[in-house]
Structure formats: C-alpha cells, structure tokens
Amino acid sequence: MERTIQRGDSLVADMWYYRSRSPVRSDVIVFIHQGIFYTKRVIAVGGDTVDGKDNVIYLNGELIEEGYVEHRESGNPSGYEWMSSFGPSTIPSGKFFVMGDNRDVSLDSRSPDFGLIDQSAIVGKVLYVYGSDRMGMRIR
C-alpha cells in the first residue's frame, strides 16, 4: 500500500463500520485472507467489470484516475504479467476486487492465487494513517 501506508506506519481503523454498510470503490479496507490481516483498496464491487491493460485500470469500460498509485518497477518479472494486464472480470455480488497502491509488488485480486475478497472477510475501514516520520493523514 506504499505510498499511502508505509512500513512502520500505524493505522486507525473503524472495526464496526462495515457491520451496517458495504465497502464502496476506493475504500481502504482491513480484511482477513488465509489467516493474515491485509489492507488494500477496493477497486470494484459486485456487478462491476474491471480490466487492466499495461498498468491502466478500466472500471465498467471507463479509465479510472488513481492519483494514489505508486509504480516503482519497470515491467513485471517473467510469470507475473498478470500484475500489469488482467481481465476483464465481472465481480459477483458479495465479492470485492482489491489492489494495493504500490501496484508493482502488491499481492492482490489480480493474482489467481489471491483472488476476490468475500464481504464476510472484511473487518474494518482504515480512517487515518500515522507515520513514523510524517504527519498523520486521512484516507480518502
């Protein structure tokens, strides 16, 4: 999730938020996947179609602007082409397509081994990030 969340940062998350509502696109969520807590950004919700081409994301056929995205690498290693081009995939109801903001190294829904996130796995919404060497920042 770098640049949004950096190594050593502390998070404030509302662990009750999604008990009365569902995540929406661009929310940064906390969820449990294979026994591990993760934070990722919601890119697509049930009924959406998501498509990635050369590190550009299309949602329901429209290019989405993602000013928070960080690209640090030039190209993907062999066998990891799914990181820059994937889909199109239509998201089933109750599932979420999530991605990390540091797209070149994020293990997320683009990976066939990681996949979509079920609503029941979502445990919180990230509200604030307090960095070890920077001022607190509100997540939008």
C-alpha positions in Angstrom: 0.0 0.0 0.0 3.0 2.3 -0.2 2.9 5.4 -0.6 -0.4 5.6 1.2 0.7 3.3 4.0 4.4 2.9 4.6 6.5 0.4 6.6 6.3 1.5 10.3 3.1 3.4 10.0 0.3 3.0 12.5 -3.4 2.8 11.4 -6.7 3.9 12.9 -9.5 1.7 11.6 -13.2 1.6 12.4 -13.8 -2.1 13.0 -17.6 -1.6 13.2 -18.1 0.5 10.0 -19.0 -2.4 7.7 -21.4 -4.0 10.1 -24.1 -1.6 8.8 -22.9 -0.9 5.2 -20.8 -2.3 2.4 -17.5 -1.1 1.1 -17.5 1.3 -1.8 -14.9 1.8 -4.5 -11.7 3.4 -3.3 -12.3 2.5 0.4 -9.1 1.2 2.1 -10.2 -1.9 4.0 -8.9 -4.3 6.5 -9.7 -7.9 5.8 -8.5 -11.4 6.8 -7.2 -13.6 4.0 -5.8 -17.1 4.8 -5.4 -16.1 8.4 -3.5 -12.9 7.8 -4.7 -9.3 8.1 -4.3 -7.2 5.0 -5.1 -3.6 4.0 -5.9 -3.0 0.3 -8.0 -0.5 -1.7 -11.4 -1.6 -3.1 -11.3 -1.2 -6.9 -14.5 -2.9 -7.9 -17.7 -4.2 -6.1 -20.3 -6.7 -7.1 -21.7 -6.1 -10.6 -18.6 -4.1 -11.8 -16.4 -5.2 -14.6 -12.7 -4.5 -14.0 -10.0 -4.7 -16.7 -6.3 -3.9 -16.6 -4.1 -3.1 -19.6 -0.5 -2.0 -19.3 -0.8 -0.8 -15.7 -4.0 1.2 -16.5 -7.3 0.2 -14.9 -10.7 0.3 -16.5 -13.9 0.1 -14.4 -17.1 -0.7 -16.4 -15.2 0.4 -19.6 -14.1 3.8 -18.2 -10.5 4.7 -17.3 -10.2 5.4 -13.6 -7.9 8.1 -12.2 -5.8 6.8 -9.4 -3.5 9.6 -8.0 -2.6 7.4 -5.0 -1.0 4.6 -7.2 2.8 4.1 -7.0 4.8 2.4 -9.7 8.4 1.7 -8.8 9.4 -1.1 -11.2 9.8 -1.0 -15.0 8.0 -4.1 -16.2 7.0 -7.3 -14.4 9.2 -10.3 -13.9 8.5 -13.3 -16.1 5.5 -15.2 -14.9 3.9 -12.1 -13.3 2.4 -10.5 -16.3 -1.0 -10.6 -14.5 0.2 -7.6 -12.5 0.0 -5.2 -15.4 -2.7 -6.8 -17.6 -5.7 -8.8 -16.5 -9.4 -9.3 -17.1 -11.9 -8.3 -18.0 -13.6 -9.8 -14.9 -17.1 -9.2 -13.7 -17.3 -9.2 -9.9 -20.0 -11.4 -8.3 -22.4 -9.9 -5.7 -20.8 -10.0 -2.2 -17.2 -10.1 -3.6 -14.7 -7.3 -3.9 -11.7 -6.7 -6.2 -8.9 -5.2 -4.2 -5.5 -3.9 -5.1 -2.5 -2.4 -3.2 -1.4 1.1 -4.1 2.1 0.0 -4.8 1.0 -1.9 -7.9 4.4 -3.3 -8.9 4.7 -5.6 -5.9 1.2 -5.9 -4.4 -0.3 -9.4 -3.9 -3.9 -8.7 -4.5 -7.0 -9.7 -6.5 -5.1 -9.6 -9.8 -3.3 -12.7 -8.7 -5.0 -16.0 -9.5 -3.7 -17.3 -6.1 -5.2 -14.4 -4.1 -8.5 -13.7 -5.9 -11.5 -11.8 -4.8 -12.4 -10.9 -1.2 -15.6 -12.0 0.3 -17.6 -9.5 2.2 -17.5 -11.7 5.3 -13.7 -11.4 5.4 -13.8 -7.6 5.7 -13.3 -6.5 9.3 -12.7 -2.7 9.1 -12.2 0.6 7.3 -8.9 2.4 7.5 -9.6 6.0 8.6 -6.2 7.5 9.4 -2.5 6.7 8.9 0.0 7.9 11.4 3.5 7.7 10.0 6.7 7.2 11.9 8.3 10.1 10.1 5.4 12.1 8.6 2.3 13.9 9.8 -1.0 11.9 10.2 -3.0 11.6 7.0 -6.7 11.0 6.5 -7.5 8.2 4.0 -10.0 9.3 1.3 
